[in-house]
Structure formats: C-alpha cells, structure tokens
Amino acid sequence: MQNSPLDLSKVFSFIAEKEILQLENETLKAQRTMYEGTGAGNNFLGWIRLPSRISEQHLTDIEEAVSQLKKNSEFMVLIGIGGSYLGARAVYEALTHTFGSPATQADLPRMIFAGHHISEDYTYELCEILDHHSYSIVSISKSGTTTEPAIAFRILKEHLEKKVGKQEAGERIVVVTDANRGALRQLADEKGYKSFIIPDNVGGRFSVLTPVGLVPLAACGIDIRQLVAGSREMEQMCDPSVPFDQNPAALYAASRNALYRSGKKIEILVNYNPKLHYFSEWWKQLFGESEGKQGKGIYPASVDNSTDLHSLGQYIQEGERILFETVISVEETTHRMTIPEEPANLDEINFMAHKRIDHINKMAELGTAMAHVDGGVPNIRISLPALNAFSLGRLLYFFENACGISGYMMGINPFNQPGVEAYKRNMFALLEKPGFEEEARQIRSRM
Ligand code: PA5
C-alpha cells in the first residue's frame, strides 16, 4: 500500500490476515453507505469531501482575518468545548514548543484555552494572567448556547472590554458559529465581530478542518495550508476507488471490528511523544461519541508512553484481556540529542552513551509492543513520518474516515450524540433553568 500509515502485522497472531480480508464485503458496504449517504446521520457527511473542497480563497480569508490578532496578542484564548476545541488543541500542542514561546515563536500568540470545563479556580487564574498580557479571543460554538463556553465568553468579553475598551475588544474577538442560529451568531452580528461559519452538515467532532480548527490554528501561526494538503492526500487514499486491501481507513475499520467481535472491547491509543497527548483526547471524542451507542462500541482509552508504562503498564501487560492498542509512531523527531558518556557510570547507562534519545524511545516502543503481543494485547501501528502539519492533516482525516465506516459496521449512527444531553437536562433542572420544571420535580422526588 503506497504511503500507507497502517501496519497490522502484530494483529495477525490474534486475527488471521485472511479473517480481516474476509470482512471486505461488509466493510465496503459500510463505506458505500457512508459515501452514498444512505445511512443514519446522512445529514452530517459534509466532512467526507471537505479537504478537496476547501478553496484557496477560503484559506486566504482566514489568514487575513486573523492577521491583526497575530500581531497584537501575546495570547489567543480559544473558547470552546468538545468538537469545538479538541481538534485545534491537538494540532497546536503537537506542532509547538512544549514550554511555550521560545525565541523562534516570539512573534506569535500562544494558544490557551477556556470554556472547556466549569472550573472557577481555572477561570479566576486565567483572568489573573490576562490582566497582565495582551490577548485576543476566538470563540467557537456551533449551537452558540453550550454552557461551558457561554460562561467563559461572557466573563472574558467583559474582561477584554474593560482592559482595552469596547471598540478594540470588538477587533480582538473572532467568532466561529452557525450561519444563522444561536446566541453567538446574534452577538457577532450585533457587535460586528469577524465571524466564520461552521457548515450545517459537519458535526463538532468532525469539524477540525472547518474554521473551527483552521481559524484558531492560523491565528497562532500554524501552517493551515499544509494541514489541509495532508488531509487532501488522505482523502484520496481513503477514496472508495482504492481497493480494500490498500485502503488504510477501510482496513483499520475492519481490523478494529474484527478485534471487537473477538472480545477486545477497549482500544488504547498509544503515543511515545507527549506532544501527541491532545491528539489522543481528540481521537477519544471522535470514536467515543461516534460509536458508544445502543450498548455497543469500543471504549477509546489512551496512554502517553513511556510515562504510563510506569502506571498503567502492569494492567496492559497482565490485566483483563479485553484490550488492543493502536500506536501512533513518529518516525523522525523535530530535534536531535544524544546521551552523554560519564566515566563514573553510577547510573549504569553508559551502554546508551552517544545514542540518540529517540533511538532509546524507539526501542522502548518496539520492546513494549512485543511484550504486549506476548501478553495478549494486539497491536496496530500507525506511522507518522514527522510531527508536521501535513502529517497531522493526513492522520486527522484517516481517523475520521475510518470512524464513519467502523460505526456503520457496528450498526449504529456514527454521526449523532443523543447521550450527551442526559447530564445537561439534570444540570439545568438542578439550576432551575426555565423550561425544566418537570425534570426538576422528578429529580426532587429521587433525592
Ligand atoms: O461533537 C459534538 O457535537 C460536541 O462535542 C460539540 O462539539 C460540543 O458539545 C460543543 O458544542 P457547540 O459547538 O455547539 O458549543
């Protein structure tokens, strides 16, 4: 398979290659359902051809809209939650300096986050920091009414208006929301904020390549053109015209369904580079919200290795045999560093001296994969040539495409999220939101 990121060789001792290939018809049927728009949730398929339909003009419009924010802000606060935040954070954290803004990135605002929880301490401390630094806001909500970002936006809008005045605050706020509906749209129109539209036919967790991801990333200097170029390449590689045994998304969907049916109920996304921590958070939402329905679905978990080998490694090696792993393996690091030799050798690591740290990391990765396979944990490997915008664009689209196929193979609607509403109804009833009187009465009777 040309340029395929997928290596299934460490799955075949659990599920024979021919058993996965026997799922061809079923997988291609699910793929057809998705591409032909004949399945449940077919009004949310706008992401499938999105990369190839993004115009140069659209990218230019985004870059121009954020150019002022880039110049005038030390921080860019992304307000959003779930699909309205995780994609941008995944890409940003993967591509920027682990410890903030070194000299090379000094001219660019650093992306920080709000509205992704309801912590009073976090919000207070964020305002304390923002008191002393210039900042802009990209506020993202498709509905425009989600509680967490609504609270954060109300507070930060007021904070920014007090700090720089209403007019300048208006120039420092960009909104990404629905074309017509919702509080955020109304406010943007009233106040004249620059705004971008989330297409109706793209759900939150599939929206990273819409302005939801592209606007905040561009505002912090990420090369969104390369991100889109990578996703376009993967769109071609996953196209239904590509035969099943060469189509990475179809093969991944088939493999994880075969493993699920053999009793592997939990998939752990594994990285050996902490910059990918938030990529796993994005992936967990994508698969968890898409597949976890009607008592079905693979539970998506994640580990950051080698860190978590010292905490969860024991369970993965010897606990319940209901796990399989999908490892994202970065082929080439951004920086190079070797281990020094020390004559005393008290720590007894001179056998590693002069070797690159990444070589040791790679041997940890290989050794762990072999140990886990021996211990009954199948291992799927996905290789990433390097941590750059192009590779990440490919990977994002690969997982989106595979997720849609996989969900249809499980017989569920991969594009809705009805279960997300349950906690909200209780919370609103407990907070006495008008319209939730009946729920409040029911809750009182249970207490
Ligand atoms: O995938 C989803 O639909 C959710 O995660 C939403 O993105 C999240 O709840 C935020 O919703 P909204 O963009 O309407 O504020």
Residues whose N, C-alpha, C, O or C-beta is under 5 A from the ligand:
A	BS01	PA5	I81 G82 G83 S84 I140 S141 K142 S143 G144 T146 G203 G204 R205
